[in-house]
Amino acid sequence: MSQSNNKQNESKLSRRDFLKLGGALTIGATAGGLAAPLFCQLSGDQIQLDLNKFISARKKDFIDYTRAKAIPTICFGCTTHCGVIGWVQDGKVRRIEGNPLDPNSQGKTCSKTHGMISYTYYPERLLYPIKRVGKRGEGKWRRISWQDATKEVGDRLKKCRESGYPERFIFHYGRDKTKGFTKRFTHAFGTPNRLNRRSICSSNRRVPLMSFFGRDFEWETQDMSNTKYILNFGANPMEAYQGGLYMMQRIQKARVDNGAKMVSFEIRPSATVNCSEEYFPVMPGSDGAIGFAMANVIIDEGLVDTAFWKRWANVSLSEIKEHIKDWTPEHAEELSGVPAKDIRRIAIEFAKAAPHCTTMTARGSAKHYNGTQGDRGLRMLDVLVGNVGRVGGLCLSSGRMWGGDKYGQEGLPSVSQPKPKPPKPKAFTPGSAAYEDLPSDIKEKVAQLDPEWQKKYFGELATPAEYPLAWHWYGMKVGQLVQHYIREGRAKCDVYMSYTYGAAYGYPEAKVCRDVLLDEKLVPFHVAIDIGYSEHAALADIILPEATSLERWDPHSTNCYGLVPYTGIRQPLVKPMGEAREVQIIFRDLARHIGGGMEQYFDYENVEDFYQEWYKNVSAQIPGGWEEFKRRGIWQDPDRDKDYELYERPVPYDELVGSTVDPDTQVITNTIDGKERALGIMMTDADTGAMTAVRGFPTPSRKIQVYDPVFPLAAKSVGLPEGDPNGSGLPTLFSIPGFEGLKENDMILTTFKWNVHTQGRSSQWKFHAEIAHTNQLFINPKTAGRMGLKTGDEVEVTVQRPKGLTYRGGIDEVVGVVKNKVRLLNGVHERVLCFAHAGGHWEHGAVARAENKKSLPVENTDSKLQNDFENEIWWSKEWGGSGNGVAMNDVLPINPSPLVGGQNWFDNICQVRKIS
């Protein structure tokens, strides 16, 4: 809704009159695909509507379906990545709707889909390469040619590569869905430092899954359509969650068709809470306590699926019973606030629904100092009741690109990058230039690692020695420490390349990131590849404009909630605007400029040809081949069985030829392509009693590793004190350091995500910003009353540095102080202060900044860009609105969890003081 200053064209209507227009307005919005704002604003009991502007906008963006072309692609509005169809008319994307062939989204979309249109056509989008002309971060730029940009960046990279220290090229991405294409570039270059943001996202919750079930299952795939009972610990699929759109449809179907019940344990009344039959506000970090208490009840009540446990768990039930005996419902009540009688009742209901029941965990349960071990305890609930891999239970469906030999992917066509493929970078072994370049204290840490980890050590940025579980299964990294480690001299940098990355705004203690990027001694050269002028890109020396997701190619795969694997293709709906380029073209040209053998891996002229080769085996399955695959956008084998009980599938005879069986573990191994690989495990056939070869789980034991020796091994390697619970091989319960002695007015500051935003990456989407543009602090009314607060009051929040065995980003006990306004909300836990992570941008354009003026680094406009919001941002402070909120992350402390390195976002002890 937007306000007009043109009083002559302004009509005033009552609310009732406005509702009469609702149908017309809705039709207009749908027909135009949300391509222009509704020019209206609530003002008291009046609606102000600029009819002329509204009618003009509707005519301008009307779709003529006799001329428009429908093209399928993959949405990039959030991490869920739904299959969609874009309607293109006159070379412009006018509307996006769901692709009914997508088995996950089933033809549905959410509001974020339309964000792709917003960021493709917003007028402050970067369209040309630019180079700074003032001091770094000063905001002074000039436009340069691609030829000059490629030469300057390429020369810097070439010098770094030829120096003998290729690892000093650091590539850091925020959201990379090229499925390994950027790795192709870094591998060809020779650097292991292809860094990500996994640690601030979900590493704490992925580790328990991979530990229990194997590397292939870092994200669970609950069979929601067929479930009857859901225990939700801090997940929010109805609002903001990876896979949320897939899950919400199936959850609602289960509730309607199966009478399914959902019980949520949360710290605030989220949208998922509002769809739950029961909700319990819990103390942050107490989810594991509830889970262990429920496990106790399930064992004591004799509700364990003992046959499943004995067959597939790698530890005896009696050992678990002894291990958790003190973690009772009464103990959990003390820690969480959830009544013991309810914990006991819900545990029994859950177990009796088995196997048609499932847990659901997320950052809410995992992003704590005790979150990894707590989530392991929650995973144990599924194993106890025997729902793993079964109808209506916690299922496992691989989301990895099809390689032909990956677990659960037998019979699928291989989908892999065209050859030749570059070799992997060399490990930092003693005697190598990279190893000898390390500080002496780091060498000592590396020497303490297990020998197998030493063999795959690639420096402190890619494989930090203090966090071996961040790279044990695969390279999740510890991204929030990169700038800190550079500042400390743990790693050296010659060229830093950021790719659609926002750490300068969105990381904890983000000011440290900005300070390091401003220091030209620490970061001599920074090139940013981005769509918009972000806070991070603003600290670059050169910015290269990238094509948006509506203008580019990418492969696509993810886990399927229908439990039949599928793949898809992101393809351009329109040509890149201005001189923006696909990253595949940017890297191709840089590789050719650098030379030295890199160019052989980028021997293509047309990006489509590259992806046609990538998907040749899929195209071969489809009558009509590649062109038909593009027309559909999605492919799935219609005759394939669902991914139930993958662990019971037999090992094919041809794989067993030449194999060996370990007499102690019964694990089957064979040598394939020169490497010894585990193929399955010998188990007793339930019908015949004979030993038979089945897949088992892709873990070292081929069983569910309720006990995992990697935790004590990691603890010993990094020197954790003996007995520290982070290193427990069994899932364990312990308190968050500092939480035991909370004072009366101590609060826990946490974050959440709006349903219309994607982290801090969407604040420039005009319609989404119009809906949610600020981020007040939500607080329980009882707590607010005790503090003398009411909605709209301004407060000062002082955040303390975390305690425990975690990295300290500074020596001061106070991380920082920030001011914001409070909003009272029933249902928030009385100890919690929570805010949305999306506000307070100082870059990203006028919409993100809530300013009624353009804010371009240089003039770079295009006639197709929609400058339809200038003087229309009614929520700007200059017009008496709330503004764009507050950037909170500067005061959130760096707090990586021991061994894993996942950021503990929700452990922030703070004090609140009223200032107005």
N, C-alpha and C positions, 0 to 999 in steps of 0.2 A: 504494500500500500504506500503510495507516494503523494506528497503534498505539492500543490501548485501555488505559485505566487500570483498567477493571473486571476485577479478577482472577478473580471468580467465574465470569464468562462466557468466560474465556480458555482455549482449548484448545491443547495443545502437540502438534505432529505432527513426525515426521521428514520430511526432504526427499522420501523415497520416498512417504510417505503423502500429502504435499501434492500430489505430481504426480498421484495418483489423483483428487484433487479438481479437477485442471486443467480437464477437460472441462466440469464443472458451472460452474466459475468463469468460463470463457470464454463459455459460453452465457448466463450471467447478465449479463456485461458487454455482450455483443452485444444482448441483448433490451432492456436498459436504456439502450442508447446511451451508455454511460459516464456515466450520470447520478448515480452515487454511488460512493464509493471502495470498494475491496476492503479490508476491515478486517484487514490482516495485515502482519507485519513479520518480516524475517529477523533472527534473533538467534543468532549463531554457527551451530550446526548445527540449530537449532530454528526452526520457523515458529510464530509466535504469531498466532492467528486468533480474532477475536471472532465466533463463529458467529451469535449472536443479532442483533448489529448487521447482520451481512451479510445474513441472511435477511430482516430487517425492511426493509433498503434495497432488496432485490430486489423484495419485494412492493409497496413504495411506488411504484417506477418501472417496474413491469411494463407492457408495451404490449399492449393488447387490439386486435388489428388489425381486428376487426370494427367497432370504434368509432373508431379513429384515422383521421385524414385526412392524405393525402400531398399536399404542396404544394411545387412546385419553386421554387428561388431560386438565388442566386449566393453561393458561400462568400466570406467575408471573413476567413478564418483567416490568410491571407498574401497576397502580391502576385500569386499565380498565378490566383486567382479562378475556381475550378471550378464548373461547374453541379452542383447538389446537389438532393436531395429531403428535405424535413423532415417527420417524422411528428409530428403534433400530436394530443394526447389531453387532454381536459378543459382546454383552453385553455393547454396547456403543451407545449413542444417536448421530445419524449422521445428522438428518434433522428434522425440525419442520415446519409444514404447518397448515393452518386453518382447523377447523372442520366445514364442511358445515351444520351440524345440529345445530350449535349455531345460534339462531335467531338474536342475536345482531351483531356479527362480520360477519355472513353470509359466513363463510369459508375464510375470508381474515385475514391477519396478517400484522404487521408492523415490522420494523427492530428490535424492542426491544425483540421480540420473540426469536431471535437468541442469545440475551444476556444470556438467561438461559443456553445455551450450553457453552458460555464463562465462566460463573461463576461456572459451574459444573466441568469444566476441567482445570481451570487455575491453574498453578503449585503452587501458594502460598496460595491456599485454606487450611483452617484448617481441619485436618483430625483426630486429636487425642486430648484428653484433655491435657491442659498444665497449669502449676502453676508457678507463678512468684517466682524467687529466689533472685532478687535484690530488690531495693526500688520500690514502686508502680510507674509505669510509666517509669521505667528505661529501659525496654525492654529486661530484662533477664528472661528466662523461662526454664523450664524443662518439659519433657513429663511425664505424670502420667497415671495410669490405670483408667478405668471407676469406678472400685470398690473403689479406693482411692478418686476419685473426688466426687462420690456420697456420700461417708461417710463424707467427710469434709464439703461439702455443706449441706448435710442433717443434720449433727450435729448442724451446725450454725442455720439452720431454726428451728430445733426442740427446741433448747434452746430459741429462740425468741418466738415461739408459746407457750411454757410452762411458759414463764415469765409473762403471763397475758396481754402482750401488742403485740398482733399479728399484729397490724397496723404498727409496726416498721419494718415489712417486706415490702419493696417497690419494686413492679414489674413494670418496665417501658419498654414499647415496642415501636418500630418504625413502623413496618409494620406487623400487625397480621391479617392473614386471616383464622384463625382457627375457626371462627364463634362461639366464646364463649368457646372454649376448654381451653384457658389459664385462663378464668374467672372461669372455673370449679376448677382449681387448687387454685386460690387465694381465692375463696369462701370456698373451703374445708379447707384451711389454716386458714381463718378467717380475712383476711386483706381486707379493702376496697380499698387499694392503688394499684389498677391495672391501671396504668397511660398510657396515649397515647400521640400522637403528633397532635391531631385534631386542637388545637388552632393555630399552625403554618401553618396549611393546609387550612381549609375551614370553621371554625366555624362561621365567620362573614357572610358568604353567606348561611349557613344552617339555622341560626336563623330566617331570614326573611321568608324563605320557611315554616318552622315549625310554626312560628307565624301566617302566613296567612292561611295555608292549613292543618296543623296538624303534629304531630310527625312522622307519617308514610311517610311523603314526604319531607325528608331533602335534596333530590336531584331531580331536575325536569327531566321530560322525554318528551321533545318536540317531537311532531309528525312531524319530519322533512321531511319525505317522501311526505307528503301531504300539506306542507305549501307553501305559495306564497310570504311571506315577513318575513325577519328575522332582528330584531334589536339586534346587537351584542355589548354588553358593556363589553369589556375587557376579553372575552372568546377566547380560541384559540384551538378549536377542531382539526384543520388541523395540529397541531404541537405537543402540549403537554397539554392534558386535560383528566380528568377522564371521560371515555366514548367516547373519541375523535374518535377512529376508527369506532365506531358505527355511530356517528353523521356525520363524513365527507362523508361516503358513501351516506347517506340519503340526506345531503345537496346538494351534487352534482347531485343526482337523481332529487331533487326538482328543481334545477336550469335548468336542461336539459328538464325534462318532464313537469314541471309546469311553467317554466319561472320565477321561484322564484328569488327574489332580496334580497341580503344581504347588509346591511349597518353596517359598523364597526366603533366604537369609541374606539380608542386605543392610546397608547403612543409611539408605534413603529410599523414598517411595518412587522407584523408577517405573517406566512404562511396563516392564516385565512384572514388577511387583503388583501393579494394578490389574494384571491378567492372572494373578495367582489366587488360588483358593485360600492360602494362608501366607501371612507375612510376619517375619520376626526381625525387628531392628536389632542388629548385633554389634557388639564392640569390634572395631576393626582388628583384624588379625586373629579372631577367635573361631573362624570357620573350621580349622583343623580340630579344635577341641570338640566341636559338635560332632564332627565326623568320627573321631575316635570313640566318643561316647556311644554313638549309634552302633558302631562296630561291636562294642562291648555288649550292648543289648541284643544284637542279632546272634552273637555267639551264645550268650546266656540263655536266650529263649529257644535255642535249638533250631534256628531258622537259616543256618548256613547250608548252602548247596555243597554238601561234603564231597559228593562225587566229582563235581567240577573242581573244587579246591584241591583235592588229592591228585587229580590228573594234571592240573595245569599250574598251580602255585608252586614256587620253588622253596617254600618253607612250610613246616608243619603247622597245623592249626593250633596245636597245643602251645607252640612257641609264641604265636601271635597272642593267644589268650593270656599268657603270662606277661607278655610285653606290655599290653594295654590295660591290665586289670585295674590300675589305679585311676584311669581316665574315665570316670563314671559320668552319667548324666548330671549328678549333683556337682561334680567338679566343673563340668562344662557350663553349668548354670552360673557358677561363680565368675567364670571368665567371660562368658558371652552375654549373659542376661536372659537367655532363653530358658524358660522353666523346665526343670528336669522331667516333669511328667509329660510335657509336650515332646521333648527329645525322645523319650521312651516310646510314646505312642506313635510318633512319626516313623521311627526306626522299624517298628513292627509292621506298620502299614506298607512301608517301602518293601520290606523283605517278602511280605505275603503277596505282593503284586508281581514278584519275580517269575519268569525272566522279563516280563513286560514292564520294566522300570529302568530308570537311568539317573545318574548324577549329571550335573551340568556345572562346570567350574569356569572361572575366567580370571581376569585381573583382580577382581574384588577379593577373591580368596588367595591369589598367588602373589600379588605384588607387595609382599611384606617380608621382613627379615626372616620370619619363620614360614614363609609362604610355600617354598618348594617342598619342605617336609610335610607341611599341612596338606598340600594338594596330594602328596603321595598317600596320606591317610584317607583322603576322600576317594581316591582311585581304588583303594582297598575295599570300599563298600561294594563296588560293582563286582569285584572278584568273589567276595564272600557270598553274595546272593546268586552268583553264576549267570549274570545277564550279559557277559562280554561276548560280543559277536552274535548274539541271538536276537530273534524277532522282538522288536520293542525295547531292546536294550542298548547298551553302550557298544556300538559297532565300530569297526575299524576299516576305513577305506582310504587307500593311499591317494594323496594329492600331488604326488611327484610326477614330473613329465615321464611319459612312457618310454622306458629304456629297453623293453623286451625281456630283461632278466631281473626286474625288481619284484619284490615280494607282492603277491596279490595281483600281478599284472600279466600272468601267463596267458598267452593267446591274443594279447593286444598288439596291434602294429607298433613297431618302434617309431617314436617321434624324437628325432635328435638333430642337432645342428649339422649342417653340411660339412664334409671333410674338405681339406685337412683341418684337424683340430690342434690348436697350439699346446705345447707341453705345459705341465704345471710348474710353477716356480719351485726353486730348490729350497729345501729346508735350511734353517740356520744351524748348521752343525759345526762343532769346533774345527777351526782351521779355515772356514769359509770367511770371505770378506765381511759378509753381513753379521756373522756371529762375533767376529773380532771387533766389530764396530760397536758392540753393545757395552754399556757401562758394566764395571766389574761386579757391582752388587746384583745386577740382573743376571749375569752369568752364574752367580752363586745360586740364585733362585731356580734357574733352569736346571742346574746340576742336581737339584733336589727332586725334580720331577721323575715320575716313573719312566724307565727307559723307552717304553712305547710312545709316551708323550714327547719325549725328547726328540724322537725321530720325526715328529710332525710339528715341531716348533718353528714358527715363522715370524718371530719378533713380538714385541709387546703390544702392538696395535691389533694384529690379526689373531694372536694366540697369547694373551696375557698370562704370565706364569702363575699369578695368584688366583686365576679363575679357570682352572683346567676344564671344568664342566661347561664352560661357555663354548668350548671347541672340541669336546670329546666325541660327540655324535656328529656334529658338523659345525661349520664356522659361524656361530651366532654372534661372536665378538662381545665387547663391552663398550659400546659406542659412546656412552656418556663420559668415558675417561680419555678419549682420544686427545682432545685439546689439553687436558691436564697432563697427560703423559708426554706430549710434545714440550710443554712448558718445563717439565721436570728433567728433560733430556733423556727419557727412556727410549725415544725414537727421534730420528732426524727427518726433516722434510725439505725437499728441494722444490717440488711442485705439488700443490694441493688442488685437487679437482673435486668440486661438489656438484652433485647431480640431483636436482629437485630436492634440496636438502634444507631443513629449517632449524638447525641446532641453535643458531644465534638468537632465536626467539623461543623455541619449544623445549630445549633441554633443561634439566635441573641446573641451577646456578649458571644460567645461560650467559651471564656477564663474563664469566671466565672464558667461554668460547669466543665471545666478541673480542675480548682483550688479546687473546692469542692470535686471532685472525688479523687484528690490527698491527701486530708486531711483525715487521718485515724481516727481522732477524730469525724469528722462529718459523715463519711461513713466508719465504722469499717471493713466491708467486702463487696466486690463487685464481683459478679460472672456474667460473660457475656455468653450468648448463641448466637453464631453467626456462619456465614459461612466463613467469612474472617476476617483478622486482621485489624479491623477498628481503627480509632482514639479513639473511645469510648471503644472498647474492650481492647485496649492497656493499659487502665487505670484500668483494673480489677486485681483481685488476682488469679482467676481461670477462664479459658475460656473453655466452653464446645462446641465442634463442632456439628453444626446442619446439617441435611440433606438438600439438596437444593430442590426446587420445582419440580425437575424432579425425586426426590427420595422419595416422601412423599405423604401422604393422607391429604386431606382437603375437607370440604363441600364447596359448592359455590352457591351463589345467588346474583343477582343484579337486578336493574330495567331494564325492557325490552323496547327497543326503537321500537320494533314491537308491543308493548302494549299487549302482551299475556305472562303472567309470565312463567318463566322456571327455572329449577335448573340444576346443573351439579356437577361433582365430579372431584377433583384433585386426581390422582392416580400415583403411582411411575412407571416410565418407566424403571428404572434400580435400582439396590440395592445401598444403600448409600456407598460412597467410604471410604476407610480406616476404621476408627471406628466412623465416623459421625453417629449421631442418629436423628431420628425424635423427635420433641419436645414432642410428645405424649408418647414416651418411656422414655425420660428424666424425665418428670413429674411423670409418673407411678412409676419409681424406687425411685424417691425422696419421693413421698407420702408414699410408703411402708416403707422406711427407717424412716421417721418422725413418722408414726403410729398415735396413738391417735384418730383413727376413719377416718383419711384421706384416708387410703388404700381402704376403701369400695367403693369409687367413682372411683377407677382406677383398678377395678377387671377384667382385660382383659390381655391376653397374646399376642394376635395378633391384630395389629392395624386395619387390614382390617375387622376383625370380629366386631370391635367397630363401624366402619362406615357402615357396612352392617346392623347392628341393627339401626343405626341412620336413614338410608334411607329405612327401611323396607316398609313403606307405599307407597313410590314411586315405589319401585321394584314390589309391588303388582299390580301396574297399567300396567306393561309391560309384555307381553308374553316372557317368558324366564327369568323373574325376575332379580336378582342382576347381574348375569353374562351378561345378555343382556344390562343392564344399564351401566355396565363397558365398554362393547363393543361400545356403542353409545357415552358415556361420557356426554350426555345431555338428559334431558327429558322435554317435553312440551305437555300439553293437546291439541291435534289438533282440538278439537271441542269447545274449550273455546272462548267466545266472547272477543273482544278487550276491553281494559280498558278505553273506552270512557265514560264520564259523570258518573263516579262511584257514585257521590253524588246524582244522580237521581234513583239509583237502590232501589227497594223496600226492606223494612226490612222483612225477612221471618216471617211467621205467628208463628212458634214455638218460636221465640225469643220474640214475642210480648206478649205471654201468661204470665200474672202476672206482666206486665210492668206498669209504671206510666208515665203520661205526665205532665210536668210543665206547669201550665196555663199561665204563663207570657212569657216563652221562647219557649214553644212547644217542648222542648227537651224530648226525650223518654229515660227513664232509666229502668234498671232491675237489679236484684241481681243474679249474676252468680258466682258460686264457692265462695259464701260468700262475694263477693265484688259488690258494686253498680257500674254499668257501663252504660255509654251513648251508645245507640244503633242507634239513628237516630233522626229525627225531623219531626213533622207533618207539611206538606206543602200543598198548594192548587194544586190539579191536573189541569194541563193546559187544558185538554179536558172536564172533567166532572165538574170542579169547587169544587169538594168535597175535604175534608181534607184527606190526605193519608200519610202513614208512609214511608219516604225515608231515605236513609243513611245520606245525608248531608255530611259535612266534619268532619274529626276526630279532631275537635277543641272543646273547652268548650261550645261554642255557637252553634256548628254544622253548622256554617256559615263561610264564609271567613272573618277572623278577620282583616279587614283593620284598625280598632281600636283595639288595644290589651292592656288591663289593666295591663298586666304583666310588661310592661316597667315602668310606674310610680310606681308600687309596688316595683320593684327592685331598682329604684332610691331612693325611700324613705328608703328602708331597708339598703342601704349602705351609706346613708347620702349625696347623690349628692345635690348640691345647688338647691334650688327651681327654677324651670323653665329651668334647664339644658336640652338641646335638646336631649341628649342621653336617657333621661327618658320619651320622648314624647310618648303618646299612639297612636297618629297618625303618619304616616311616615312624616319626617320633613327634612328640608334642613338647613345645617349650614357649616361653613368653618372649615378647619383643622387648629388647633392652630399653629400659626407661619407662615402660608401661606399668611396671609393678608399683612404682611410687608416685603416680600421678597426683598432683594437688587438685583441690576442688575446682579451681578455675582453669586448669590445663585442658586444652581441647586437642582433637586430632584433625588436622587439616588434610582434606582429601580432594580429589578431582573427579569429574565425570565428563561424559560427552553428550552434547545435544544430538537429538535424532536427525537434525537437518545439517549437521556439520561433520566434517572429517578431520579430527584432531584440530590443528591450527592451520590447516591447508585450504580452508574453504571460506574464509571470512570475506573474500572479495567476490563471492557469488552473490549477486545482488538480491535475489529473492530469498535466499537462505539467510543472508545477513539481515534482511528486513524482518524475518520471523524471529531470529535469535541473534542479537547484536551486542549484548552485554553479558556480564558474568558476575552477578551479585553473589554474596556469600549466603548460602542457605543454612539456617539454624533452627533448631527445635524451639517452639514457642516457650516451653517451660524453662529451657536454658536461657533464652533471651529475656524472659521475665526476671530471672534471678540476676541478670546483668543490667537490667533496666533498659533493654533495647526494644525497639519496634521497627517494623519494616521501613526502610529508607534511611535509617540512622547510619552515619559513617563511623567506621571503627578502624583501629590500628591493630594489625596482626603482627606479632613478633614470633618468628619461627626459630626453633632451637636446632642445633646440630645433632644428628643422631648419635646414639651410643652403640656399643657392641663392636664386633670385629668387622667393621666396614671402613671403606676409604673415607678419609676426611679431606674435603676440598679446601679447608682453611683451618686456622688455629682458633678463631673466635667461636665461642659457644653459641652466639646468635648468628644465624646465617643472614638474616635480613628482616626488614620491617616493611610492610606494605599497607596501604590504605584502600578500603573498599566499602561498599554499602551492604547492609544485611537485608535479607528477605526471610521472613518467618514462614516455616513450612512444617505442618504436622507430618509425623512419620519419620523425620530425620532422627537418627540416634542422638541421645542427649549429650554425648561427648563429641559429636562430629560437627565440623564446619566444612562445607563442601562448595566447590565452585566449578564451573564449566571451563574446560581448556579450549578456548577459542577467542578470547577477548584481548583487547589491548594492543593490537598491531600498530606499529609506527611506520610500516612500509606496506606493500601489497596494494597500493592504490587508494582512491578516495572512498570506496565502499568499505574496505577493511578498516580504514582510519576514521570513518564516519565524518568526512569533511565534504563540503559542497564545492569542491574545486578539484580539477585534475592534478595529478602529481606524477608526471613523467620524468624519468631520468634524462631523456632526450626526446625530441619530437619524433615520433615514429607511428604515425596513424595510418589507417586504411579505411576506405569508404565503407567497408562491410562492418567495421567495428561500431558498436552501439553506444554512443555517448548519450544515453537517455536517462542518466541519473544525475547529471550535474544540476545542482539546485533542487534536487528531489529527495535528498537524504534527510527525511523528517526527524530521524532519531539523533541527528548531530547536536552537539552541545550548543552550537551557535543558534539553533532554532529551539532551544529549550528542551532537547531530548536528553536521553541518558548517556549518549556517546557510545563508544565502542568497547567499553569495559576496561579492565585492568590486566596488564601483563603480570601474571603471578609467578612465573617460573624462576625469576631471578632469586626469589626467596625460598624456593624448594631445594633442599640440600641434595647434593650427590650422595647416593646411598645404595651402592651395589650390594646385593646379597652375597654372603660368603660362598665361594666355590663356583657359583653360577654367574654372578655379576648382573643379574636382572635388577633394574631400578625399583627400589621399594617406595613407590609413589605415595603409599597410604599410611606411612608411619610418622608423619610430621607432627611432633608435639609443638603446640603454639599457645600463646596467651592473647586474649582479646581485650582491647580497651576502647570504650566509647569516647569519641572525640567530638561528636556533635549531637 
